[in-house]
Amino acid sequence: MVRVTTERTAPSPDPLLGALLDPATIASSDLVDLLAAVCDVPSVSGDEAALADAVERVLRAQPHLEVLRDGDSLVARTRLGRDRRVVLAGHLDTVPLTDPPNLPTRLETAPDGTVEMWGRGTVDMKGGVAIMLALAVELGRPGREPAHDLTYVFYDHEEVEASLSGLGRLVRHHPEALAGDFAILGESSNNGIEGGCNGTLRIEVRTHGVAAHSARAWSGVNAIHAAAPVLARLAAYEAREVEVDGLVYRESLGAVGIRGGIAGNVVPDACTVTVNYRFAPSQGVAEAEAHVRELFEGFEVVVTDAAPGARPGLDDPLVADFAAAVHAATGTEPRPKYGWTDVARFAELGVPAVNFGPGDPVLAHKDDERLPVARLATGRDALRAWLLGAAGSRAAQAPDA
């Protein structure tokens, strides 16, 4: 059972010195305090080293795990001789903090009495990371032997361009360390399975003009004005809903940035509209690119980032078994993942993968990011029972559960 309290000691000036990330005490840590400890070590993309160091200390203290580190990414594996291997993966980084910073975390009670933890990373995705870390310590100890061998992957640089991904680096440097029969990403999904994911394509639509003094604007050509048709096409665009293997994926396409101009008295000679297209996993990157090039015909289009989506994979027997266990524990049916996640990287490796985490994906990246803390135990218990197999219900009743 998780202890819920609105009273918590203030984080140490150096959270890495806190007892909750001490390998000697983490096995008995409360999930709520563990989440706070993980969140209160800031780890905006590019600054994950401190948290990776803390996680590494915990993992290397576990005699049932072999640990590999590559940069600020970690892989920990059991060697129990099981027939199948399940991979549990989650990223350590977050998007930037708010101003003023939305850390350290704090506990608040909602009007309906729900106790929530507020702060950057609680939803995306340190709730999942905390559950993974707790299970990495527990499963493999005497009396807690899982039904499958387990691989835990904690990686850096997920919230930035795909070329920087720590998981992508592991794929290049240590593909054998990611081998498995099924992967579960701890991405937020309200403790239900979200299958597959949309692909993502980021482009720049560029317009050009002629610079001039703004007092004589007629002697130049305004590149920002020339971008008006680009914005009009985006405003009129109707996103599609596409069914893939029984799940309906909702696409989206819109401007996420615009820049142009060098001074307040100069007619701009260049303008760039950055557009993000989230496309259903029924098509690949090449098809998605062809679609946006057709939409912006007549304009210069430059692709700056792209990653394919992943089909749901729910027809795989191991995935179907996990889906049935989640349904029995939480009453939820599989849903599509609208955002891009690293299930796509595992799909490219031939490993079926789903998203399963405690947070609400609608709150990811928002200034009011928060997690009802009771969901931590719900998600942990459902995942732990399935990993333990037939012994799961008995193990969950053990005194130190």
C-alpha positions in Angstrom: 0.0 0.0 0.0 1.2 3.5 -0.7 1.2 6.0 2.1 -0.5 9.2 1.2 0.3 12.3 3.3 0.3 16.0 2.6 3.3 16.5 5.0 6.7 15.8 3.6 10.1 17.0 4.7 11.7 19.6 2.4 14.1 18.2 -0.1 17.8 18.3 0.9 19.8 21.1 -0.7 21.5 18.3 -2.6 18.7 15.8 -3.4 21.4 13.2 -4.3 22.3 13.0 -0.6 18.7 12.1 0.3 18.0 8.7 1.8 15.4 7.9 -0.8 18.0 7.4 -3.5 20.4 5.6 -1.1 20.8 2.0 -2.3 20.7 0.9 1.3 17.1 2.2 2.0 15.4 2.4 -1.4 13.8 -1.1 -1.1 11.6 0.2 1.7 10.9 3.7 0.2 7.4 5.0 -0.1 6.4 5.4 -3.7 5.2 9.0 -3.1 8.5 10.0 -1.6 10.5 8.1 -4.2 8.7 10.0 -7.0 9.5 13.3 -5.2 13.2 12.3 -4.9 13.4 11.5 -8.6 11.6 14.7 -9.6 13.5 17.0 -7.3 16.7 16.2 -9.1 16.3 18.5 -12.1 17.0 16.7 -15.3 16.0 19.0 -18.3 17.2 17.4 -21.5 21.0 17.7 -21.6 21.3 17.9 -17.8 20.5 14.3 -16.8 23.9 13.4 -15.4 23.1 14.0 -11.7 19.9 11.9 -11.9 21.6 9.2 -14.0 24.4 9.0 -11.3 21.8 8.5 -8.6 19.9 5.8 -10.5 23.2 4.1 -11.3 24.2 3.9 -7.6 20.9 2.2 -6.9 21.1 -0.3 -9.7 24.7 -1.3 -9.1 23.8 -2.0 -5.4 21.4 -4.8 -6.5 23.1 -8.2 -6.7 20.5 -9.6 -9.1 21.2 -6.9 -11.8 24.1 -6.5 -14.3 24.4 -2.8 -15.2 25.7 -1.0 -18.3 26.1 2.7 -18.7 26.4 4.7 -21.9 26.6 8.4 -21.4 23.6 9.2 -19.2 21.7 6.1 -20.2 21.6 2.9 -18.1 20.6 -0.7 -18.8 20.1 -3.2 -16.0 19.4 -6.8 -16.7 18.4 -9.9 -14.7 20.0 -13.3 -15.7 17.4 -15.8 -14.4 17.4 -18.2 -17.4 13.8 -17.4 -18.2 12.4 -18.3 -21.7 11.3 -14.7 -22.4 12.6 -11.2 -21.6 10.5 -8.1 -20.9 12.0 -4.7 -21.3 10.8 -1.8 -19.0 12.0 1.6 -20.4 11.7 5.2 -19.4 13.4 8.5 -20.1 15.1 10.5 -17.3 14.8 14.0 -18.9 12.0 16.5 -18.8 11.1 19.6 -20.8 12.3 22.9 -19.3 11.1 24.2 -16.0 8.6 27.0 -15.7 9.5 30.5 -14.6 9.4 30.6 -11.6 10.5 26.9 -11.5 7.9 24.2 -10.9 10.3 22.3 -8.7 10.7 21.2 -5.9 7.6 19.1 -6.0 4.7 19.8 -3.7 1.7 17.9 -2.5 -1.7 19.5 -2.7 -5.2 18.2 -2.0 -7.8 18.8 -4.8 -11.4 19.9 -4.0 -12.5 16.3 -4.3 -10.0 15.1 -1.7 -7.5 13.7 -4.2 -3.9 14.1 -3.1 -1.7 15.2 -6.1 2.0 15.8 -6.6 2.7 18.9 -8.6 5.9 19.6 -10.4 7.9 19.1 -13.6 8.3 15.5 -14.5 5.5 14.1 -12.3 3.5 13.1 -15.4 6.2 13.0 -18.1 7.5 10.6 -17.1 9.0 10.2 -13.6 5.9 8.5 -12.3 6.8 5.7 -14.6 10.5 6.0 -13.7 9.8 5.7 -10.0 7.7 2.6 -10.5 10.5 1.1 -12.7 13.1 1.9 -10.1 11.1 0.3 -7.3 10.5 -2.8 -9.3 14.2 -3.0 -10.3 15.1 -3.2 -6.6 12.3 -5.6 -5.7 12.0 -8.1 -8.5 14.8 -10.6 -8.5 15.2 -10.7 -4.7 14.5 -14.0 -3.0 10.7 -14.6 -3.0 10.2 -12.0 -5.7 11.5 -13.9 -8.8 9.6 -12.7 -11.9 8.1 -15.0 -14.5 10.3 -13.4 -17.2 13.8 -12.1 -17.3 13.7 -8.3 -17.0 15.7 -5.4 -18.6 15.4 -1.9 -17.2 16.4 1.0 -19.5 16.7 4.6 -18.1 17.8 7.0 -20.9 18.5 10.6 -21.6 17.5 13.1 -24.3 14.0 11.9 -25.2 12.3 15.4 -25.1 14.5 16.8 -27.9 15.3 16.0 -31.5 15.5 12.3 -32.3 19.2 12.5 -33.3 20.1 13.1 -29.7 18.1 10.3 -28.1 19.9 8.3 -25.5 17.8 5.2 -26.5 18.8 5.7 -30.1 22.5 5.8 -29.0 22.0 2.5 -27.1 20.5 1.0 -30.3 23.7 2.0 -32.1 26.2 1.1 -29.5 24.6 -1.8 -27.6 21.7 -3.3 -29.6 22.1 -6.6 -27.8 21.3 -4.9 -24.4 17.9 -4.0 -25.7 16.9 -7.4 -26.9 13.6 -8.7 -25.6 10.2 -10.3 -26.5 8.1 -7.3 -25.3 8.8 -3.8 -24.1 6.7 -1.6 -21.8 7.4 2.2 -21.9 6.5 4.0 -18.7 5.0 6.9 -20.6 1.8 8.3 -19.0 -1.4 6.5 -20.0 -3.7 6.8 -17.0 -2.7 3.3 -16.0 -4.2 1.9 -19.2 -2.4 0.5 -22.2 -1.8 3.0 -25.1 -0.8 1.0 -28.1 1.7 2.1 -30.7 2.2 5.8 -31.4 1.8 8.4 -34.1 4.8 9.3 -36.1 6.2 12.9 -36.0 7.6 15.1 -38.8 8.9 18.6 -38.2 9.4 20.9 -41.2 10.3 24.5 -41.9 8.3 26.3 -44.5 10.4 29.2 -45.7 9.5 32.4 -47.6 11.8 35.0 -49.1 11.5 38.7 -49.8 13.6 41.8 -50.3 15.0 43.8 -47.4 14.2 47.6 -47.2 13.9 50.4 -44.8 10.5 50.1 -43.1 9.8 53.8 -43.9 10.0 52.9 -47.6 8.4 49.5 -47.3 7.1 49.7 -50.9 10.7 49.3 -52.1 11.0 45.8 -50.6 9.1 42.6 -50.3 7.9 41.5 -46.8 8.7 37.8 -46.3 6.5 37.6 -43.2 3.5 38.8 -45.2 4.4 36.2 -47.8 3.9 33.5 -45.1 0.2 34.4 -44.8 -0.9 31.7 -47.2 1.1 29.1 -45.2 -0.8 30.1 -42.0 -4.1 30.1 -43.9 -3.6 26.6 -45.2 -2.8 25.4 -41.7 -5.9 27.1 -40.2 -8.1 25.4 -42.8 -6.5 22.0 -42.5 -8.7 19.2 -41.2 -6.8 16.5 -39.4 -7.6 12.9 -40.1 -8.7 10.1 -37.8 -7.2 6.8 -39.0 -8.0 3.3 -37.8 -5.0 1.0 -37.4 -5.3 -2.5 -36.1 -8.5 -1.7 -34.3 -7.3 1.6 -32.7 -8.3 5.0 -34.0 -5.3 7.4 -34.2 -6.0 11.1 -34.4 -3.6 13.1 -36.4 -2.6 16.8 -36.0 -0.8 19.3 -38.1 0.0 22.9 -37.1 2.5 25.7 -36.7 4.7 25.5 -33.6 6.9 28.4 -34.3 7.5 31.4 -36.6 10.5 33.7 -37.0 11.5 36.5 -39.3 12.9 40.0 -39.2 16.2 41.5 -37.9 15.2 44.9 -36.6 12.1 47.1 -36.0 12.9 49.3 -38.9 13.8 46.7 -41.6 11.4 45.0 -44.0 12.2 41.3 -43.4 13.6 39.4 -46.3 13.1 35.9 -44.8 10.5 34.1 -42.7 10.3 30.6 -41.4 7.2 28.8 -40.2 8.0 25.6 -38.2 5.3 23.0 -38.6 4.8 19.7 -36.7 2.8 16.9 -38.3 1.8 13.9 -36.1 0.7 11.2 -38.4 -1.0 7.8 -37.9 1.3 4.7 -37.9 -0.4 3.5 -41.1 2.1 5.6 -43.1 5.8 6.0 -42.9 8.0 9.1 -42.9 8.3 9.3 -46.7 4.5 9.3 -47.1 4.1 11.9 -44.4 6.7 14.1 -46.0 5.0 13.8 -49.4 1.7 14.8 -47.7 3.1 18.1 -46.3 5.0 18.9 -49.5 1.7 18.6 -51.4 0.0 20.8 -48.8 2.7 23.5 -49.1 3.2 23.3 -52.8 4.8 26.4 -54.1 6.8 27.0 -50.9 10.3 25.9 -49.9 9.9 23.0 -47.4 12.9 21.7 -45.4 12.5 18.6 -43.1 14.4 19.1 -39.8 13.3 16.1 -37.7 11.3 12.9 -38.3 10.6 9.7 -36.6 8.2 6.9 -37.7 5.3 5.8 -35.6 4.5 2.3 -34.4 1.5 0.0 -35.0 -0.3 -1.2 -31.8 1.1 -4.8 -31.8 -1.8 -6.0 -29.7 -2.0 -9.2 -31.6 1.3 -10.5 -30.1 0.5 -13.2 -27.5 2.6 -11.6 -24.7 1.2 -8.2 -25.4 -2.4 -9.6 -25.4 -1.7 -11.3 -22.1 -0.5 -8.0 -20.5 -3.5 -6.2 -21.9 -5.8 -8.7 -20.3 -4.0 -8.4 -17.0 -4.3 -4.6 -17.1 -7.9 -4.8 -18.0 -8.5 -7.1 -15.0 -6.6 -4.8 -12.7 -7.9 -1.4 -13.9 -10.9 -2.0 -16.1 -9.3 -0.1 -19.0 -9.2 -1.1 -22.7 -6.2 -0.4 -24.9 -6.3 3.0 -26.5 -4.1 4.7 -29.2 -1.1 6.9 -28.2 -1.4 10.2 -30.1 2.0 11.5 -29.3 5.3 9.9 -30.4 7.1 7.7 -28.0 10.0 5.3 -28.1 7.7 2.3 -28.7 8.6 3.2 -32.3 12.3 2.5 -31.6 11.5 -0.9 -30.2 9.1 -1.6 -33.1 12.0 -1.0 -35.5 14.0 -3.5 -33.5 11.3 -6.0 -33.9 10.2 -5.8 -30.3 6.4 -5.2 -29.8 5.9 -2.4 -27.3 3.1 -0.5 -25.5 2.9 2.6 -23.3 1.8 2.1 -19.6 2.3 4.7 -16.9 0.4 6.4 -14.1 0.1 10.0 -15.3 -2.5 11.7 -17.5 -0.9 12.4 -20.9 -3.1 15.5 -21.3 -1.1 17.1 -18.5 2.3 16.3 -20.0 4.5 19.4 -20.6 1.9 21.7 -19.0 2.8 24.3 -16.3 0.3 22.6 -14.0 1.7 19.1 -14.4 0.5 16.9 -11.6 -0.1 13.3 -10.6 -2.7 11.8 -8.2 -0.3 9.9 -6.0 -2.6 6.9 -5.5 -2.1 6.0 -9.1 1.5 5.1 -8.4 0.5 2.1 -6.3 -2.2 1.1 -8.8 0.2 1.1 -11.7 3.0 -0.6 -9.8 0.7 -3.3 -8.4 -0.8 -4.1 -11.8 2.6 -4.3 -13.5 4.2 -6.2 -10.6 1.5 -8.8 -10.5 1.8 -9.5 -14.2 5.6 -9.7 -14.1 5.4 -12.1 -11.2 3.0 -14.3 -13.1 1.0 -16.9 -11.2 2.8 -15.9 -8.0 1.8 -12.3 -8.3 -1.2 -12.2 -6.1 0.6 -14.0 -3.4 3.7 -11.8 -3.6 1.6 -8.7 -3.4 0.4 -9.8 0.0 3.9 -10.3 1.4 4.7 -8.1 4.4 7.3 -5.9 2.6 5.2 -5.3 -0.5 
